[in-house]
């Protein structure tokens, strides 16, 4: 699993691929400005959604279950000063599932910040969001076009004064994409979807369910160039032979 290290400390992980960043911070808890953490979480969500819109992605909707998942993990790290996606012995998907979040995908950014002078709410939010935006792995999670929901939480360690932040993104299982592909020809077919290869015998229909919109690539018999389509939920595609040529197209039934 690749790893990077950046300051301030932060880490990002998705259910499909993971990158972890760990860094040490020093300092003890001192009398300092203490921000309203509820306000900080709102600002993180707002700034992240503004960033998504700027980059052409849709805003994510706050989800109470993801927020509860993030809160539990932020409080765990603040209580123990253990840092990392698996600090509590579980992974983001396991924590979300334990809270009852039925997901297609889950991703997670984490970070911590410390200042002996403390933080204003807007300053802490900007530092967290800015650090995530500058890191390719965290930026990827923030801009994931397939993520539709988010949950953010921040907790402060009573021992070190560190502020631990957890930012989660998800897509619920209810939004999975389901489509069918039918081989109505007499020739066996091969195609690729999401990096995986499939065979489709003659007169067979296969149903695919996936969480991300993937391009389907098929090399039709007798054709020099492959045919590429991007299936949408509920669609049916059929391969038929007409006039001596094979054709892949959307079908009514």
C-alpha positions as CSV (number, residue, x, y, z in Angstrom):
1,X,0.0,0.0,0.0
2,X,1.6,3.3,-1.0
3,X,2.3,5.8,1.7
4,X,3.1,9.5,1.8
5,X,3.9,11.9,4.6
6,X,2.8,15.5,4.7
7,X,2.4,18.3,7.3
8,X,0.0,19.0,8.8
9,X,-0.7,15.4,9.5
10,X,-3.4,13.9,7.3
11,X,-4.4,10.7,5.7
12,X,-6.9,9.5,3.1
13,X,-8.4,6.1,2.4
14,X,-11.2,4.7,0.1
15,X,-12.9,1.4,0.1
16,X,-11.3,0.7,-3.2
17,X,-7.8,2.0,-2.7
18,X,-5.9,3.4,0.2
19,X,-3.1,5.9,0.9
20,X,-2.0,6.7,4.5
21,X,-0.1,9.6,5.7
22,X,1.3,9.8,9.2
23,X,3.3,12.6,10.8
24,X,4.3,13.4,14.3
25,X,3.3,16.6,16.1
26,X,4.6,17.9,19.4
27,X,3.2,20.2,22.0
28,X,1.0,19.9,25.0
29,X,-2.5,21.2,25.6
30,X,-2.3,24.8,26.8
31,X,-4.8,27.5,27.4
32,X,-5.8,28.6,23.9
33,X,-8.6,29.8,21.7
34,X,-11.1,26.9,21.4
35,X,-13.3,27.0,18.3
36,X,-16.9,25.9,18.2
37,X,-16.4,22.5,16.7
38,X,-19.9,22.3,15.3
39,X,-19.2,25.5,13.4
40,X,-15.9,24.1,12.1
41,X,-17.6,20.9,10.8
42,X,-20.2,23.1,8.9
43,X,-17.5,25.2,7.4
44,X,-15.5,22.1,6.3
45,X,-18.6,20.7,4.5
46,X,-19.4,24.1,2.9
47,X,-15.8,24.7,1.8
48,X,-15.5,21.2,0.4
49,X,-18.8,21.4,-1.5
50,X,-17.7,24.8,-2.9
51,X,-14.4,23.2,-4.1
52,X,-16.4,20.3,-5.7
53,X,-18.6,22.8,-7.6
54,X,-15.6,24.8,-8.7
55,X,-14.1,21.6,-10.2
56,X,-17.3,20.5,-11.9
57,X,-18.5,17.9,-9.3
58,X,-21.9,18.0,-7.6
59,X,-22.1,18.9,-3.9
60,X,-22.4,16.1,-1.4
61,X,-25.4,16.0,1.0
62,X,-24.8,15.8,4.7
63,X,-25.7,12.3,6.0
64,X,-26.4,11.8,9.7
65,X,-25.1,8.2,9.7
66,X,-21.8,9.2,8.1
67,X,-21.5,12.1,10.5
68,X,-22.0,9.7,13.5
69,X,-19.4,7.4,12.1
70,X,-16.9,10.3,11.7
71,X,-17.7,11.5,15.2
72,X,-17.1,8.2,16.8
73,X,-13.7,7.8,15.1
74,X,-12.6,11.4,15.8
75,X,-13.5,11.0,19.5
76,X,-11.6,7.7,19.6
77,X,-8.4,9.3,18.1
78,X,-8.8,12.3,20.5
79,X,-9.2,10.0,23.5
80,X,-6.3,7.7,22.7
81,X,-4.1,10.0,20.5
82,X,-3.8,7.0,18.2
83,X,-3.8,8.2,14.6
84,X,-4.5,6.3,11.3
85,X,-7.4,4.8,9.3
86,X,-7.1,1.6,11.3
87,X,-6.3,3.1,14.7
88,X,-9.3,1.4,16.3
89,X,-8.7,-1.9,14.6
90,X,-11.3,-1.3,11.9
91,X,-11.4,0.3,8.5
92,X,-13.8,3.1,7.3
93,X,-16.2,0.7,5.6
94,X,-16.5,-1.4,8.8
95,X,-17.1,1.6,10.9
96,X,-19.8,2.9,8.5
97,X,-21.4,-0.5,8.3
98,X,-21.5,-0.8,12.0
99,X,-23.5,2.4,12.2
100,X,-26.0,1.0,9.7
101,X,-24.7,2.8,6.5
102,X,-25.4,0.4,3.6
103,X,-23.0,1.7,1.0
104,X,-21.7,1.2,-2.5
105,X,-18.5,3.1,-1.7
106,X,-17.0,4.8,1.3
107,X,-13.9,7.0,1.5
108,X,-12.2,8.8,4.4
109,X,-9.8,11.7,4.9
110,X,-8.3,12.2,8.3
111,X,-6.0,14.9,9.7
112,X,-4.9,16.5,12.9
113,X,-3.9,20.1,13.8
114,X,-2.2,21.6,16.8
115,X,-1.4,25.2,17.8
116,X,-0.4,26.4,21.2
117,X,-2.3,29.6,20.4
118,X,-5.4,27.7,19.5
119,X,-7.6,28.3,16.4
120,X,-10.6,30.4,15.3
121,X,-13.3,28.2,13.7
122,X,-12.7,29.6,10.2
123,X,-8.9,29.2,10.5
124,X,-9.1,25.6,11.6
125,X,-11.6,24.7,8.8
126,X,-9.4,26.4,6.2
127,X,-6.3,24.7,7.4
128,X,-8.0,21.3,7.2
129,X,-9.6,21.8,3.9
130,X,-6.5,23.5,2.4
131,X,-4.2,20.6,3.5
132,X,-6.6,18.0,2.0
133,X,-6.9,19.9,-1.3
134,X,-3.1,20.1,-1.7
135,X,-2.7,16.3,-1.2
136,X,-3.5,14.2,-4.4
137,X,-5.0,11.3,-2.5
138,X,-7.2,13.5,-0.3
139,X,-8.1,15.7,-3.2
140,X,-9.3,12.6,-5.1
141,X,-11.7,11.7,-2.3
142,X,-13.0,15.3,-2.1
143,X,-13.7,15.4,-5.8
144,X,-14.9,11.9,-6.3
145,X,-17.9,12.4,-8.7
146,X,-19.6,9.2,-7.5
147,X,-19.7,10.3,-3.9
148,X,-23.1,11.7,-3.0
149,X,-23.1,12.1,0.8
150,X,-20.7,13.3,3.4
151,X,-20.1,13.4,7.2
152,X,-17.5,15.4,9.1
153,X,-16.5,15.5,12.7
154,X,-13.7,17.0,14.8
155,X,-12.6,16.2,18.4
156,X,-9.9,17.6,20.6
157,X,-7.5,15.5,22.6
158,X,-7.6,16.5,26.3
159,X,-4.0,15.3,26.7
160,X,-2.1,16.9,23.7
161,X,-4.6,19.5,22.5
162,X,-4.6,18.1,19.0
163,X,-7.7,18.5,16.9
164,X,-8.5,15.3,15.1
165,X,-10.7,15.6,12.0
166,X,-12.5,12.9,10.1
167,X,-14.1,13.6,6.7
168,X,-16.2,10.8,5.2
169,X,-17.7,10.4,1.7
170,X,-20.2,7.8,0.7
171,X,-22.6,6.6,-2.0
172,X,-25.5,4.5,-0.6
173,X,-26.3,1.0,-1.9
174,X,-29.6,2.3,-3.1
175,X,-27.8,4.4,-5.8
176,X,-26.0,1.4,-7.4
177,X,-26.1,1.3,-11.2
178,X,-27.7,-1.8,-12.7
179,X,-27.8,-2.6,-16.4
180,X,-28.1,-5.6,-18.7
181,X,-26.2,-6.7,-21.8
182,X,-27.7,-9.3,-24.1
183,X,-25.9,-11.3,-26.8
184,X,-28.6,-11.8,-29.4
185,X,-26.1,-13.1,-32.0
186,X,-24.7,-16.5,-32.6
187,X,-21.1,-15.6,-31.8
188,X,-19.4,-15.6,-28.4
189,X,-18.4,-12.1,-27.2
190,X,-15.8,-10.6,-25.0
191,X,-15.9,-7.3,-23.3
192,X,-14.2,-5.3,-20.5
193,X,-15.9,-3.3,-17.7
194,X,-14.1,-1.5,-14.9
195,X,-10.8,-3.3,-15.7
196,X,-12.4,-6.7,-15.5
197,X,-12.9,-9.0,-18.5
198,X,-16.0,-11.0,-19.3
199,X,-17.3,-13.5,-21.8
200,X,-20.8,-13.5,-23.1
201,X,-22.0,-16.7,-24.8
202,X,-24.6,-16.5,-27.6
203,X,-28.2,-15.9,-26.6
204,X,-27.2,-15.0,-23.0
205,X,-28.1,-11.9,-21.1
206,X,-26.0,-10.7,-18.1
207,X,-26.9,-8.2,-15.4
208,X,-24.2,-5.9,-13.9
209,X,-24.5,-4.0,-10.7
210,X,-21.8,-1.4,-9.9
211,X,-21.2,1.6,-7.7
212,X,-19.3,3.7,-10.3
213,X,-20.1,4.6,-13.8
214,X,-17.7,2.6,-15.9
215,X,-17.0,2.4,-19.6
216,X,-17.9,-0.9,-21.3
217,X,-15.5,-1.8,-24.1
218,X,-16.3,-4.5,-26.6
219,X,-14.4,-5.7,-29.6
220,X,-17.2,-6.8,-32.0
221,X,-16.4,-9.6,-34.6
222,X,-15.1,-8.1,-37.8
223,X,-14.6,-4.6,-36.5
224,X,-11.2,-2.9,-36.4
225,X,-12.0,-0.5,-33.5
226,X,-13.7,-1.4,-30.2
227,X,-17.1,-0.1,-29.3
228,X,-17.3,1.9,-26.1
229,X,-20.4,2.8,-24.1
230,X,-21.1,4.2,-20.6
231,X,-24.1,2.3,-19.2
232,X,-26.7,4.1,-17.1
233,X,-29.0,2.6,-14.5
234,X,-31.8,0.5,-15.9
235,X,-30.5,0.4,-19.4
236,X,-30.4,-2.7,-21.7
237,X,-27.8,-3.1,-24.4
238,X,-28.0,-5.8,-27.1
239,X,-25.5,-7.2,-29.6
240,X,-27.2,-8.2,-32.9
241,X,-26.0,-9.1,-36.3
242,X,-27.6,-7.3,-39.3
243,X,-26.4,-7.0,-42.9
244,X,-23.3,-9.1,-42.1
245,X,-22.2,-6.7,-39.4
246,X,-22.4,-6.8,-35.6
247,X,-23.8,-3.9,-33.7
248,X,-24.0,-3.0,-30.0
249,X,-26.8,-0.6,-29.2
250,X,-29.3,0.3,-26.5
251,X,-32.5,-1.8,-26.7
252,X,-36.0,-1.4,-25.5
253,X,-36.4,-4.9,-24.1
